[in-house]
Amino acid sequence: MLAALVLALAAATPSPAVVYEAAARSAGNRRAEAVSVARALLAGPHLASITKVRVDGAAGIAPVAGILLSGTKLHAHDPRWQALLREAERLATLSFAADPRLAEVDIWATVPLNLAVGTPFVSGDLAVPDSAVVFTRTQRRGEAPALWWDPVWRAKAFSARAT
């Protein structure tokens, strides 16, 4: 009985590395909630690199989580399209479970744009985009997800035999 309790507590307690990474990758005006969601997402293996977890909301409005993935760093030798779709579903499910107040989970993957050397990185009216969104999955709690992807990226990232 005691051994089972110790194992259950060990499984429920994130490693120091997960705690650190969750804090480092969290953002938004509801950062504490973002850290909680990030801990749940980073605790296990994942197909795509999770680069940022945001949770934003306003008084009287349920918070929304945003999960940013790298569209170029897939953690599989031969990634499969269906595996990415399952991974996005798993991330949304974990996010909703980590924070029952979340109204929506938005997941998107980006890839860096090929910019000329010396291209200035500035914000505001002179900003030059340095990445492009290639995949999105939006899901409100209790509803079916909406998906979008860039067909060119999909063809390059997932070989025809690996869809």
NULOLUM-111473 format. One record per residue (C-alpha): residue number from 1; residue in three letters; z, x, y. Coordinates in steps of 0.2 Angstrom, whole numbers. Layout:
<pts>
(NUM,"ala",(Z,X,Y)) ...
</pts>
This chain:
<pts>
(1,"met",(0,0,0)) (2,"leu",(5,14,12)) (3,"ala",(-11,24,8)) (4,"ala",(-22,9,11)) (5,"leu",(-13,6,28)) (6,"val",(-16,25,33)) (7,"leu",(-34,24,28)) (8,"ala",(-36,8,38)) (9,"leu",(-28,16,53)) (10,"ala",(-39,31,51)) (11,"ala",(-55,21,51)) (12,"ala",(-50,11,66)) (13,"thr",(-45,26,76)) (14,"pro",(-60,35,84)) (15,"ser",(-61,54,83)) (16,"pro",(-58,64,98)) (17,"ala",(-76,68,100)) (18,"val",(-81,49,100)) (19,"val",(-67,46,113)) (20,"tyr",(-74,60,124)) (21,"glu",(-92,55,122)) (22,"ala",(-88,37,125)) (23,"ala",(-80,41,141)) (24,"ala",(-94,53,146)) (25,"arg",(-108,40,143)) (26,"ser",(-100,25,150)) (27,"ala",(-104,17,167)) (28,"gly",(-104,1,177)) (29,"asn",(-92,-9,187)) (30,"arg",(-82,-13,171)) (31,"arg",(-81,4,165)) (32,"ala",(-66,1,154)) (33,"glu",(-76,-12,144)) (34,"ala",(-91,0,144)) (35,"val",(-79,13,136)) (36,"ser",(-73,1,123)) (37,"val",(-91,-4,118)) (38,"ala",(-97,14,118)) (39,"arg",(-83,19,106)) (40,"ala",(-88,5,94)) (41,"leu",(-107,11,95)) (42,"leu",(-103,30,94)) (43,"ala",(-91,29,80)) (44,"gly",(-104,28,66)) (45,"pro",(-121,36,63)) (46,"his",(-136,29,74)) (47,"leu",(-155,30,73)) (48,"ala",(-158,34,91)) (49,"ser",(-148,44,104)) (50,"ile",(-137,33,114)) (51,"thr",(-137,40,132)) (52,"lys",(-128,27,142)) (53,"val",(-118,12,140)) (54,"arg",(-115,1,155)) (55,"val",(-105,-15,157)) (56,"asp",(-107,-24,174)) (57,"gly",(-100,-41,180)) (58,"ala",(-93,-51,194)) (59,"ala",(-79,-62,197)) (60,"gly",(-82,-78,188)) (61,"ile",(-97,-71,179)) (62,"ala",(-97,-65,161)) (63,"pro",(-101,-47,159)) (64,"val",(-117,-40,153)) (65,"ala",(-119,-24,143)) (66,"gly",(-133,-12,144)) (67,"ile",(-137,1,131)) (68,"leu",(-149,15,135)) (69,"leu",(-157,24,121)) (70,"ser",(-168,39,120)) (71,"gly",(-186,34,114)) (72,"thr",(-190,52,109)) (73,"lys",(-174,58,99)) (74,"leu",(-174,47,84)) (75,"his",(-162,54,71)) (76,"ala",(-173,52,56)) (77,"his",(-186,63,48)) (78,"asp",(-198,49,46)) (79,"pro",(-192,35,57)) (80,"arg",(-198,17,53)) (81,"trp",(-201,3,65)) (82,"gln",(-191,-9,55)) (83,"ala",(-176,3,55)) (84,"leu",(-177,3,74)) (85,"leu",(-177,-16,75)) (86,"arg",(-162,-16,63)) (87,"glu",(-153,-3,73)) (88,"ala",(-155,-13,89)) (89,"glu",(-148,-28,81)) (90,"arg",(-133,-18,74)) (91,"leu",(-130,-11,91)) (92,"ala",(-130,-28,99)) (93,"thr",(-119,-35,85)) (94,"leu",(-106,-21,87)) (95,"ser",(-106,-23,106)) (96,"phe",(-103,-42,105)) (97,"ala",(-89,-38,93)) (98,"ala",(-81,-24,104)) (99,"asp",(-80,-36,119)) (100,"pro",(-79,-54,115)) (101,"arg",(-81,-58,134)) (102,"leu",(-99,-51,134)) (103,"ala",(-112,-64,138)) (104,"glu",(-127,-53,135)) (105,"val",(-132,-36,128)) (106,"asp",(-148,-27,134)) (107,"ile",(-154,-12,125)) (108,"trp",(-169,-2,131)) (109,"ala",(-177,15,126)) (110,"thr",(-185,27,138)) (111,"val",(-196,42,137)) (112,"pro",(-197,56,150)) (113,"leu",(-213,56,160)) (114,"asn",(-224,72,161)) (115,"leu",(-221,77,179)) (116,"ala",(-228,92,187)) (117,"val",(-217,107,189)) (118,"gly",(-208,106,206)) (119,"thr",(-209,87,207)) (120,"pro",(-194,83,218)) (121,"phe",(-181,72,211)) (122,"val",(-175,61,225)) (123,"ser",(-169,43,227)) (124,"gly",(-173,29,239)) (125,"asp",(-190,26,246)) (126,"leu",(-197,43,241)) (127,"ala",(-191,42,223)) (128,"val",(-203,47,209)) (129,"pro",(-200,39,192)) (130,"asp",(-195,52,179)) (131,"ser",(-195,41,164)) (132,"ala",(-203,25,157)) (133,"val",(-196,10,147)) (134,"val",(-204,9,130)) (135,"phe",(-193,-4,121)) (136,"thr",(-182,-18,126)) (137,"arg",(-171,-30,117)) (138,"thr",(-161,-43,127)) (139,"gln",(-149,-55,118)) (140,"arg",(-137,-68,125)) (141,"arg",(-122,-72,114)) (142,"gly",(-127,-85,101)) (143,"glu",(-145,-84,105)) (144,"ala",(-160,-76,97)) (145,"pro",(-166,-59,105)) (146,"ala",(-181,-56,116)) (147,"leu",(-191,-40,112)) (148,"trp",(-204,-30,121)) (149,"trp",(-211,-13,117)) (150,"asp",(-225,-2,123)) (151,"pro",(-239,-2,109)) (152,"val",(-244,16,113)) (153,"trp",(-227,23,111)) (154,"arg",(-224,13,95)) (155,"ala",(-240,20,88)) (156,"lys",(-235,38,92)) (157,"ala",(-217,36,88)) (158,"phe",(-219,27,71)) (159,"ser",(-233,32,60)) (160,"ala",(-244,18,53)) (161,"arg",(-237,21,35)) (162,"ala",(-219,20,42)) (163,"thr",(-219,3,51)) 
</pts>
